[in-house]
């Protein structure tokens, strides 16, 4: 059978608005997908729903369809997106109203069942703002098989919006694990949009990135795929960009989902021409018996102030203002106070900015008044009474609410999965009949070491790439080598101990290392570095997006032959 061409036009809620039009006009497609949901997005949509129960979906998607619905129909491109968020039925109804208004005859379906908020207490989740299980691809496939032109879902796994169309197109069975696993790998690569085509790429200086085009997966009947993009668009697709995305936000070699567990240690990448990378050989296993659930709650209120410290005596200036502010808040201190001094200053600086350091203080409390003007006002009141050169980066402000993310797991049989077809028929989607508990793979597969007496101190990034991201309170850092020799060195040199030495912020945390020799890669999972998730803003880089780049900037002894 001819491969199915599945494109992506959104990697997050807020991605490039014009991408839908670009993908529909840039070349042939069978299906256009969009991923609008992240852990933080679910919290944002949950707060929207608190204000209006008819909301809770990604309004951007509706505006994109207003501009492009007729074009998609004209070109025969089906649309599959998880933009339904917490209200996929509401989005489907809004799309029907839009189609009537535009005079476009389209069949619209949706998938629901992921929203467990009404059963949160019963399932042991406690009080929470949102509770959404990650559903799989079969509800999407059911809708497409029933003739849907547009399918919107709530919380499905990111890859499911790609796997569903492929499964419907090829008629895969529930136990076609290898084919499903191949589609999961392709879906994982393209679901974050331009991260597969040169965006956020470690070796970006080697290519003309410009405005990267969005990615396409040409998926074949056996689940193998070619990752590419429309001709003439910006960016690049090569083995490095695909490797980087395969390593993004994973743990070990087993990448589990509700339909299949894909073995990322079995896949092979092959250059297949300019801007074309083939993914083949992915094997699949039955999925685990439990579904992951994303829980978001309101944690309280937060506020922050950044003091600018300029010139001499930076440490003494920081100590003075810290003592003064904590004294001013002594009567009713916030529950949590975090100070961070960033020594961005340099001696004998040629500009005032280069002579300045930043002292950041962030507070959290259940009381919005304690974390609000009581805090920020006290900081500003020090303006004429503290260190010389006192100024801050922003005026005093009220506190803002922050969220807390928690992962949970629930037996798949406890979660309804319903495909609501274009004619309104409701079809229950059964959970996987065969399951396999998730476990780590055997990792005694280190290559022969690469040793050379002649070494030079240099940044690690001179010889390896990295891609990092968040999973709740944890961060992952995928590191890959670009040659067999560099892999042999990397696998032995970058141990957990060395990783912690290079990144001192991880020294007291649990760090696990996973090997992916077929990608010449290591993946490090750092537990707890992001606190209670991105919404809690527990760290300077709350989604760990640049953790990998920090690692690459750290100096280490590297064999001269690799440099």
Buried (B, 14 or more C-beta within 10 A) or exposed (E): EEBBBBBBBBBBBEBBEEBBBBBBEBBEBBBBBBBBBBBBBBBBBBBBBEEEEEBBBBBBBBEBBEBBBBBBBEBEBBBBBBBBBBBBBBBBBBBBEBBEEBEBEBBBBBBBBBBBBEBBEEBEBEEBBBBBBBBBBBBBBBBBBBEBBBBBBBBBBBBBBBBBBBBBBBEBEBBBBBBBBBBBBBBBBBBBBBBBBBBBBBBBEEBEBEEBBBBBBBBBBBBBBBBBBBEEBBBBBBBBBBBBBBBBBBBBBBBBBBBBBBBBBBBEBEEBEEBBBBBBBBBBBBBBBBBBBBBBBBBBBBBBBBBBBBBEEBEEBBBBBBEBBBEBBEEEBBEEBBBEBEEBBEEEEEEEEEBBBBBBBBBBBEBBEBBBBBBBEBBEBBEEEBBEBBEBEEEBBEBEBBBBBBBBEBEBEBBBBBBBBBEEEEBEBEBBEEBBEBEEBEBEEEBEEBEEEEBEEBBBBEBBBBBBBBBBBBBBBBBBBBEEBBBBBBBBBBEBEBBBEBBEBBEEBEBBBBBBBBBBBBBBBBBBBBBBBBBBBBBEBBBBBBBBBBBBEBEBEBBEEBE
